[in-house]
Amino acid sequence: MSVLTIIEADARDALQRIEAASVDLILADPPYPEIDRPYGRLSVAEWWDLMLAVCAESKRVLRPHGSAVFILQPNAEKIGQMRGWLFEFQAWACREWNIVQDVYWWNYTTLPSAFAMPQHGLLRTSVKHCVWLGAPDCYRNQDAVLWTESDRAKAERLANRANRRVGSPSGQGVNKHTVSNAALRRGGVTPFNLIPTSNGAGNGESGSYGHGAGTPKALCEWWIKYLCPVGGTVLDMFAGLGTVGYVAQQLERNAILIERDARAVKLSRERCGVPSGGRSSAR
Ligand SMILES: C[S@@+](CC[C@H](N)C(=O)[O-])C[C@H]1O[C@@H](n2cnc3c(N)ncnc32)[C@H](O)[C@@H]1O
């Protein structure tokens, strides 16, 4: 039985009321600076104020082997000139906390934008950084997120990749039968640090549920299975329409959602089956 709690409040206030060392995984898709959203626009300085406060409380509420994953996408000052906030945040996190590993979400369904127009010659923006913070020995379950083959085409691609590694230029030969036998025994192979997930609205995979900046359900599912044990607790302090909580419930994890926008809270309560006015629901 899992419990879902939805709190309508500013993240900075509500986090202070969460018990210390009570959360296994923080999974959040925070607002980005200098982007116009229905929920406002933050300057870079305001964004830092918010994130420094959130990170301090995040460390406090996480269990010793817990992790925080913040999904962030760099943006640009103008064409050909990136803003530095995300890179500086990662450098800050290396100094003040610990980045366990660099991981990226690749949204392979992103359409070309103005940046990628032929006259600018830049590339399609399709990768978000999943900034994974925690202790070097934090809890993680690789078996839960193996890179599996669900259809024949994928299986063939994997076989081709394994074959190419045989007698590779590095000289590290790999016996393809050893690779495929290991994959069969484990039910998949070691996942990449690039998580390919569609954000295609309307195909059932998107977590948007009418939110302009929704997080895909498949991406939430991947992180929750990987970093939160069954029966553990996931926290999202920028919950939007509650995708993290919705998925956590399905995976038998408890969830605490914090969101300051009343309309988003109402919709996430409907979506997750939490009675309006009620703060938590047991399933
Ligand atoms: C990118 S969206 C999150 C989307 C969410 N993961 C989902 O799938 O629906 C960021 C959310 O953070 C909320 N937010 C922004 N600043 C906040 C704050 N200080 N406290 C709480 N929520 C905040 C916004 O209202 C918005 O819904």
The ligand as an ORCA input file, in Angstrom:
! r2SCAN-3c Opt
* xyz 0 1
  C       8.505     21.964    -15.296
  S       7.088     22.065    -14.322
  C       6.994     20.476    -13.583
  C       6.207     19.500    -14.413
  C       5.893     18.208    -13.688
  N       7.070     17.363    -13.499
  C       4.806     17.438    -14.448
  O       5.089     16.414    -15.083
  O       3.679     17.943    -14.487
  C       7.621     23.069    -12.963
  C       6.550     23.341    -11.942
  O       7.168     23.998    -10.821
  C       6.205     24.859    -10.238
  N       6.931     25.818     -9.410
  C       7.722     26.841     -9.821
  N       8.251     27.467     -8.771
  C       7.801     26.847     -7.654
  C       8.016     27.014     -6.261
  N       8.808     27.996     -5.795
  N       7.401     26.177     -5.405
  C       6.596     25.182     -5.861
  N       6.341     24.970     -7.174
  C       6.939     25.790     -8.061
  C       5.478     25.459    -11.430
  O       4.199     25.957    -11.046
  C       5.410     24.255    -12.384
  O       4.183     23.575    -12.286
*
